[in-house]
């Protein structure tokens, strides 16, 4: 079975666009930033609130 150039590119890529719509890439970046901010806020509060309660 021969492997073509696009197949190699798809396997090597971090992200593969299934459609030609680049707006979905911008939406994915925005959503990932929101998720990352929520994660860091959760960690900050998990560590900060007990420290504030102690003293």
C-alpha positions in Angstrom: 0.0 0.0 0.0 1.5 3.3 -1.1 1.3 6.3 1.2 0.7 9.6 -0.6 1.9 13.1 0.4 -1.4 14.2 1.9 -1.6 11.1 4.1 1.8 11.8 5.5 0.9 15.5 6.1 -2.3 14.5 7.9 -0.5 12.0 10.2 2.3 14.5 11.0 0.0 17.5 11.6 -1.1 18.6 15.1 -4.4 19.8 13.6 -6.1 18.6 10.5 -8.8 20.8 8.9 -11.7 18.7 7.7 -13.4 21.7 6.0 -12.1 24.8 4.3 -13.6 27.0 6.9 -10.9 28.9 8.9 -13.4 30.5 11.2 -13.7 27.2 13.1 -9.9 27.4 13.8 -10.4 30.8 15.5 -13.3 29.4 17.5 -11.2 26.5 18.6 -8.5 28.8 19.8 -10.9 31.0 21.7 -12.6 28.0 23.4 -9.2 26.5 24.3 -8.2 29.8 25.9 -11.4 29.9 27.9 -10.8 26.3 29.1 -7.2 27.0 30.0 -8.3 30.1 32.0 -10.9 28.2 33.9 -8.4 25.5 34.7 -5.9 27.9 36.1 -8.7 29.7 38.1 -9.7 26.4 39.6 -6.1 25.6 40.6 -5.6 29.1 42.0 -8.8 28.9 44.1 -8.0 25.4 45.2 -4.7 26.5 46.6 -5.5 30.1 47.6 -8.7 29.6 49.6 -7.2 27.1 52.1 -4.1 29.3 52.5 -6.4 32.3 53.1 -8.5 30.3 55.6 -5.4 29.2 57.6 -4.1 32.7 58.0 
